[in-house]
Amino acid sequence: MRKSETSEHRSWTMSRIRSKNTGPEMRVRRLVHSLGYRYRLHRKDLPGKPDIVFGPRRKIIEVRGCFWHAHSRYDPACREVRAPVKTNTAYWGPKIDRNVARDAANLGKLTSLGWNVLVIWECELRDIAQVERKVRTFIESCT
């Protein structure tokens, strides 16, 4: 924590972090919409309330933040994850571990229900052309 930052200020900052309609999610949604695809958001009847759902195609796009979902565990080259948390590590370590476990459980449930899931990581959005190709390929694939 920076010296000038009080615990009250940190609490206020953390309260502003959203789980829906995040910046990365909005970028992907605008991209998908501009490609002409229509979708539903955060369907409550599906495990984990996925970000973007293409019902008739049985496809889902999940947009994950690199820090909150521990992308560096899957891709050590990810530069979005800054330094590890230095304060309250007894809380944040297990919190991020729970996020990872929940992601895996929801992915398993969705695939067992016959859904195809594409995960887009926050760091991938630096190359939006690559994300566009990835999304097109995923949505148009027959599986």
C-alpha positions as CSV (number, residue, x, y, z in Angstrom):
1,M,0.0,0.0,0.0
2,R,1.3,3.4,-0.8
3,K,2.2,5.5,2.2
4,S,-0.4,8.2,1.3
5,E,-3.2,5.7,0.9
6,T,-5.3,5.0,4.0
7,S,-7.2,1.8,4.6
8,E,-10.5,3.8,4.1
9,H,-9.3,4.9,0.7
10,R,-8.2,1.4,-0.2
11,S,-11.6,0.1,0.9
12,W,-13.3,2.7,-1.3
13,T,-11.1,1.9,-4.3
14,M,-11.8,-1.8,-3.9
15,S,-15.5,-1.2,-3.7
16,R,-15.5,0.3,-7.2
17,I,-14.2,-2.9,-8.8
18,R,-17.0,-4.5,-10.8
19,S,-17.7,-8.1,-11.7
20,K,-19.9,-7.2,-14.7
21,N,-19.4,-4.7,-17.5
22,T,-15.7,-4.3,-16.9
23,G,-13.5,-2.5,-19.4
24,P,-12.1,-5.6,-21.0
25,E,-15.6,-7.2,-21.2
26,M,-17.0,-4.1,-22.9
27,R,-14.2,-4.1,-25.5
28,V,-15.0,-7.7,-26.4
29,R,-18.8,-7.0,-26.5
30,R,-18.3,-4.0,-28.8
31,L,-16.0,-6.1,-31.1
32,V,-18.5,-9.0,-31.2
33,H,-21.4,-6.7,-31.9
34,S,-19.4,-4.9,-34.7
35,L,-18.9,-8.3,-36.3
36,G,-22.6,-8.6,-36.6
37,Y,-23.2,-11.3,-33.9
38,R,-25.9,-10.9,-31.3
39,Y,-25.7,-12.4,-27.9
40,R,-27.2,-12.5,-24.4
41,L,-25.4,-11.3,-21.3
42,H,-24.8,-13.0,-17.9
43,R,-27.5,-15.7,-18.3
44,K,-28.5,-16.7,-14.8
45,D,-29.6,-20.2,-15.8
46,L,-26.0,-21.1,-16.7
47,P,-23.2,-22.0,-14.3
48,G,-21.2,-18.9,-13.4
49,K,-23.5,-16.5,-15.3
50,P,-21.2,-16.3,-18.4
51,D,-20.2,-13.0,-19.9
52,I,-21.4,-13.4,-23.5
53,V,-23.8,-16.2,-24.6
54,F,-24.7,-17.2,-28.1
55,G,-27.7,-19.4,-27.3
56,P,-28.6,-21.1,-30.6
57,R,-24.9,-21.8,-31.3
58,R,-24.3,-23.2,-27.8
59,K,-21.2,-21.0,-27.5
60,I,-19.9,-18.8,-24.7
61,I,-17.2,-16.2,-24.4
62,E,-15.7,-15.5,-21.0
63,V,-13.6,-12.4,-20.5
64,R,-11.2,-12.7,-17.6
65,G,-9.0,-10.2,-15.9
66,C,-5.4,-11.4,-15.6
67,F,-4.9,-10.4,-12.0
68,W,-8.3,-11.6,-10.6
69,H,-8.1,-15.0,-12.4
70,A,-4.4,-15.6,-12.0
71,H,-3.5,-15.7,-15.7
72,S,0.2,-15.8,-14.9
73,R,-0.3,-19.4,-13.7
74,Y,-1.4,-20.4,-17.2
75,D,0.9,-18.0,-19.1
76,P,4.1,-16.8,-17.4
77,A,4.6,-14.3,-20.2
78,C,1.4,-12.4,-19.2
79,R,2.5,-8.8,-18.4
80,E,-0.9,-7.7,-17.0
81,V,-0.3,-9.2,-13.6
82,R,1.7,-6.8,-11.7
83,A,3.6,-7.5,-8.5
84,P,1.9,-10.0,-6.2
85,V,-0.2,-8.6,-3.4
86,K,1.9,-7.4,-0.5
87,T,-0.8,-6.6,2.1
88,N,-3.3,-8.9,3.6
89,T,-1.9,-11.9,1.7
90,A,-3.8,-14.2,4.0
91,Y,-6.9,-13.0,2.4
92,W,-5.9,-12.3,-1.2
93,G,-4.0,-15.5,-1.9
94,P,-6.9,-17.8,-1.1
95,K,-9.4,-15.3,-2.7
96,I,-7.6,-15.6,-6.1
97,D,-7.2,-19.4,-5.6
98,R,-11.0,-19.6,-5.1
99,N,-11.6,-17.6,-8.3
100,V,-9.4,-20.1,-10.2
101,A,-11.2,-23.1,-8.7
102,R,-14.6,-21.6,-9.4
103,D,-13.6,-20.8,-13.1
104,A,-12.5,-24.4,-13.5
105,A,-15.7,-25.8,-11.9
106,N,-17.9,-23.6,-14.1
107,L,-16.0,-24.5,-17.2
108,G,-16.5,-28.2,-16.4
109,K,-20.2,-27.7,-15.8
110,L,-20.7,-25.7,-19.0
111,T,-18.9,-28.2,-21.2
112,S,-20.7,-31.1,-19.6
113,L,-24.0,-29.3,-20.6
114,G,-22.8,-29.2,-24.2
115,W,-21.5,-25.6,-24.3
116,N,-18.3,-24.5,-26.1
117,V,-16.4,-21.9,-24.1
118,L,-13.8,-19.4,-25.4
119,V,-11.7,-17.6,-22.7
120,I,-10.3,-14.2,-23.6
121,W,-7.7,-12.8,-21.2
122,E,-7.4,-9.1,-20.6
123,C,-3.8,-9.1,-21.9
124,E,-4.9,-10.5,-25.2
125,L,-6.9,-7.3,-25.9
126,R,-3.6,-5.5,-26.7
127,D,-3.9,-7.2,-30.2
128,I,-7.5,-6.6,-31.0
129,A,-7.0,-7.9,-34.6
130,Q,-5.9,-11.3,-33.2
131,V,-8.9,-11.3,-30.8
132,E,-11.2,-10.6,-33.7
133,R,-9.7,-13.6,-35.7
134,K,-10.0,-15.8,-32.6
135,V,-13.7,-14.8,-32.0
136,R,-14.7,-15.2,-35.7
137,T,-13.1,-18.7,-35.8
138,F,-14.7,-19.7,-32.5
139,I,-18.2,-18.5,-33.4
140,E,-18.2,-19.9,-37.0
141,S,-16.7,-23.3,-36.1
142,C,-19.2,-26.2,-36.3
143,T,-18.3,-27.7,-32.9
